[in-house]
Amino acid sequence: MTDETGSDTERHLREALKHLGQAQDDDDLRKTNAVALEEVSNTVSSVLREYEGDE
């Protein structure tokens, strides 16, 4: 993976985390959706940590 591709990937993952966080803050979400969002958020965070560890 090139540095440019890695930068794009990291930027997209961080944007996804931001959007997930905003969705979790929305009081209208049902509990099922909140749990699913939390799991996706945890997965994206894990990928970012692994990515940062590879640099």
C-alpha positions in Angstrom: 0.0 0.0 0.0 1.4 3.4 -1.0 1.6 6.3 1.5 -1.1 8.1 -0.4 -3.4 5.1 -0.3 -2.7 4.7 3.4 -3.5 8.4 4.1 -6.8 8.0 2.2 -7.7 4.9 4.2 -6.9 6.5 7.5 -8.8 9.7 6.6 -11.9 7.6 5.5 -11.7 5.5 8.7 -11.5 8.6 10.9 -14.5 10.2 9.0 -16.4 7.0 9.6 -15.6 7.1 13.3 -16.8 10.7 13.4 -20.1 9.9 11.7 -20.6 6.9 13.9 -20.0 9.0 17.0 -22.6 11.6 15.8 -25.1 8.8 15.1 -24.6 7.4 18.6 -25.3 10.8 20.1 -28.7 10.9 18.3 -31.3 10.1 21.0 -33.6 8.7 18.3 -31.6 5.6 17.7 -33.1 2.3 18.8 -30.9 0.2 21.1 -30.3 -2.4 18.5 -28.8 0.3 16.2 -26.8 1.7 19.0 -25.2 -1.7 19.7 -24.5 -2.2 16.0 -22.9 1.2 15.8 -20.8 0.6 18.8 -19.5 -2.7 17.3 -18.7 -1.0 14.0 -17.0 1.8 15.8 -14.9 -0.6 17.8 -13.9 -2.4 14.7 -12.9 0.8 12.9 -10.9 1.9 15.9 -9.1 -1.5 16.0 -8.2 -1.2 12.3 -6.8 2.3 12.9 -4.7 1.2 15.8 -3.3 -1.7 13.8 -2.7 0.7 10.9 -0.9 3.2 13.1 1.2 0.3 14.6 2.3 -0.7 11.1 3.8 2.7 10.2 
